[in-house]
Amino acid sequence: MAIVTLLSAGGLMYWQYLRLTGAMSQAILTAEISGNHRDVDMMHDAVRADVLSALWASARNDATKLAE
């Protein structure tokens, strides 16, 4: 009876280990995706700021700002 209990407990622990490993892989992937999304969003904001600055300088005929 004890051997059945030990084998059952061992099997259950191994199954939980596999599930935990899969969940950790998913968490790491989600963190990487989130970081990439953040980086792209910041790049988008920088491009938008450059375009708005150029439009504003063009509207004011500011040659110094347009040269930047």
Accessible surface in RSA format (square Angstrom, percent):
REM  Atomic radii and reference values for relative SASA: ProtOr
REM  Chains: A
REM  Algorithm: Lee & Richards
REM  Probe-radius: 1.40
REM  Slices: 20
REM RES _ NUM      All-atoms   Total-Side   Main-Chain    Non-polar    All polar
REM                ABS   REL    ABS   REL    ABS   REL    ABS   REL    ABS   REL
RES MET A   1   187.32  97.0 146.06  96.7  41.26  98.2 126.06 107.2  61.26  81.2
RES ALA A   2    73.53  67.6  63.03  97.3  10.50  23.9  69.24  97.5   4.29  11.4
RES ILE A   3   110.57  62.9 107.67  80.2   2.90   7.0 108.20  77.9   2.37   6.4
RES VAL A   4    88.05  57.9  87.42  79.1   0.63   1.5  87.78  76.3   0.26   0.7
RES THR A   5    80.53  57.3  76.08  77.1   4.44  10.6  65.51  88.0  15.02  22.7
RES LEU A   6   122.76  68.4 115.09  82.3   7.67  19.3 115.42  81.1   7.34  19.7
RES LEU A   7   125.49  69.9 115.39  82.6  10.10  25.4 117.12  82.3   8.36  22.5
RES SER A   8    69.83  59.0  54.00  72.1  15.83  36.5  42.02  89.5  27.81  39.0
RES ALA A   9    37.37  34.4  31.61  48.8   5.76  13.1  36.79  51.8   0.58   1.5
RES GLY A  10    36.96  45.6   0.00   N/A  36.96  45.6  31.01  85.1   5.95  13.3
RES GLY A  11    41.28  50.9   0.00   N/A  41.28  50.9  34.17  93.8   7.11  15.9
RES LEU A  12    95.95  53.4  90.21  64.5   5.75  14.5  93.88  65.9   2.07   5.6
RES MET A  13   127.28  65.9 121.70  80.5   5.58  13.3  89.60  76.2  37.68  49.9
RES TYR A  14   135.55  63.3 130.74  74.4   4.81  12.5  97.86  73.5  37.70  46.5
RES TRP A  15   129.17  51.8 128.39  62.1   0.77   1.8 104.87  55.9  24.30  39.4
RES GLN A  16    94.27  52.7  90.54  66.2   3.73   8.9  26.07  55.5  68.19  51.7
RES TYR A  17   130.84  61.1 125.77  71.6   5.07  13.2  87.57  65.8  43.27  53.3
RES LEU A  18    87.53  48.7  78.00  55.8   9.53  24.0  78.39  55.1   9.14  24.6
RES ARG A  19   150.83  63.3 137.80  70.2  13.03  31.0  43.00  58.8 107.83  65.4
RES LEU A  20   112.95  62.9 109.14  78.1   3.81   9.6 112.48  79.0   0.47   1.3
RES THR A  21    63.03  44.8  58.67  59.5   4.36  10.4  57.93  77.8   5.10   7.7
RES GLY A  22    36.26  44.7   0.00   N/A  36.26  44.7  34.39  94.4   1.87   4.2
RES ALA A  23    58.89  54.1  45.48  70.2  13.41  30.5  52.53  74.0   6.36  16.9
RES MET A  24   105.59  54.7 105.48  69.8   0.11   0.3  79.41  67.5  26.17  34.7
RES SER A  25    63.81  53.9  55.56  74.2   8.25  19.0  33.03  70.3  30.78  43.1
RES GLN A  26   111.26  62.2 111.07  81.2   0.19   0.5  41.22  87.7  70.04  53.1
RES ALA A  27    55.77  51.3  42.54  65.7  13.22  30.1  50.20  70.7   5.56  14.7
RES ILE A  28   101.09  57.5  98.24  73.2   2.85   6.9 100.96  72.7   0.13   0.3
RES LEU A  29    86.64  48.3  85.42  61.1   1.22   3.1  86.45  60.7   0.19   0.5
RES THR A  30    85.54  60.8  84.03  85.2   1.51   3.6  63.12  84.8  22.41  33.9
RES ALA A  31    65.47  60.2  49.66  76.6  15.81  36.0  56.76  79.9   8.71  23.1
RES GLU A  32   100.83  57.9  92.18  69.7   8.65  20.6  41.32  79.9  59.51  48.6
RES ILE A  33   100.84  57.4 100.14  74.6   0.70   1.7 100.30  72.2   0.55   1.5
RES SER A  34    67.66  57.2  60.02  80.1   7.64  17.6  27.00  57.5  40.65  57.0
RES GLY A  35    15.50  19.1   0.00   N/A  15.50  19.1  15.28  41.9   0.22   0.5
RES ASN A  36    95.10  65.6  93.48  90.3   1.62   3.9  23.92  57.6  71.17  68.8
RES HIS A  37   132.00  72.1 125.49  87.2   6.51  16.7  86.45  89.1  45.56  53.0
RES ARG A  38   140.68  59.1 136.49  69.6   4.19  10.0  62.23  85.0  78.45  47.5
RES ASP A  39    58.53  41.0  56.00  55.7   2.53   6.0  14.05  33.1  44.47  44.4
RES VAL A  40    94.47  62.2  94.46  85.5   0.01   0.0  94.46  82.1   0.01   0.0
RES ASP A  41    69.84  48.9  66.11  65.8   3.73   8.8   9.93  23.4  59.91  59.8
RES MET A  42   120.08  62.2 113.49  75.1   6.59  15.7 102.50  87.1  17.58  23.3
RES MET A  43   125.51  65.0 121.25  80.2   4.26  10.1  96.25  81.8  29.26  38.8
RES HIS A  44   107.55  58.8 101.20  70.3   6.35  16.2  76.29  78.6  31.27  36.4
RES ASP A  45    70.86  49.6  65.87  65.6   5.00  11.8  28.04  66.0  42.83  42.7
RES ALA A  46    55.77  51.3  47.15  72.8   8.61  19.6  54.55  76.8   1.22   3.2
RES VAL A  47    94.32  62.1  93.71  84.8   0.61   1.5  94.30  81.9   0.02   0.1
RES ARG A  48   142.52  59.8 137.67  70.2   4.86  11.6  33.02  45.1 109.50  66.4
RES ALA A  49    57.15  52.5  48.34  74.6   8.81  20.0  53.53  75.4   3.62   9.6
RES ASP A  50    98.49  69.0  91.71  91.3   6.78  16.0  26.77  63.0  71.71  71.5
RES VAL A  51    79.85  52.5  76.40  69.2   3.45   8.3  79.84  69.4   0.01   0.0
RES LEU A  52    95.55  53.2  91.84  65.7   3.71   9.3  92.16  64.7   3.39   9.1
RES SER A  53    50.31  42.5  43.37  57.9   6.94  16.0  30.07  64.0  20.24  28.4
RES ALA A  54    48.46  44.6  43.58  67.3   4.88  11.1  47.23  66.5   1.23   3.3
RES LEU A  55   110.68  61.6 106.02  75.8   4.66  11.7 106.63  74.9   4.05  10.9
RES TRP A  56   131.33  52.7 126.03  61.0   5.31  12.5 108.38  57.8  22.95  37.2
RES ALA A  57     0.25   0.2   0.15   0.2   0.10   0.2   0.25   0.3   0.00   0.0
RES SER A  58    59.17  50.0  51.11  68.2   8.06  18.6  13.89  29.6  45.28  63.4
RES ALA A  59    85.94  79.0  46.72  72.1  39.22  89.2  59.38  83.6  26.57  70.4
RES ARG A  60   144.67  60.7 116.53  59.4  28.14  67.0  34.95  47.8 109.71  66.5
RES ASN A  61   131.47  90.7 105.23 101.7  26.24  63.2  29.03  69.9 102.44  99.0
RES ASP A  62    42.58  29.8  36.91  36.7   5.68  13.4  13.45  31.7  29.13  29.1
RES ALA A  63    77.87  71.6  67.44 104.1  10.43  23.7  69.80  98.3   8.07  21.4
RES THR A  64   101.13  71.9  93.65  94.9   7.48  17.8  64.57  86.7  36.56  55.3
RES LYS A  65    82.63  40.3  75.03  46.0   7.60  18.1  29.61  26.7  53.02  56.5
RES LEU A  66    92.84  51.7  66.34  47.5  26.50  66.6  68.11  47.8  24.73  66.6
RES ALA A  67    91.94  84.5  48.44  74.8  43.49  98.9  61.60  86.7  30.34  80.4
RES GLU A  68   158.07  90.8  90.62  68.6  67.45 160.6  63.48 122.8  94.59  77.2
END  Absolute sums over single chains surface
CHAIN  1 A     6203.8       5475.0        728.9       4235.7       1968.1
END  Absolute sums over all chains
TOTAL          6203.8       5475.0        728.9       4235.7       1968.1
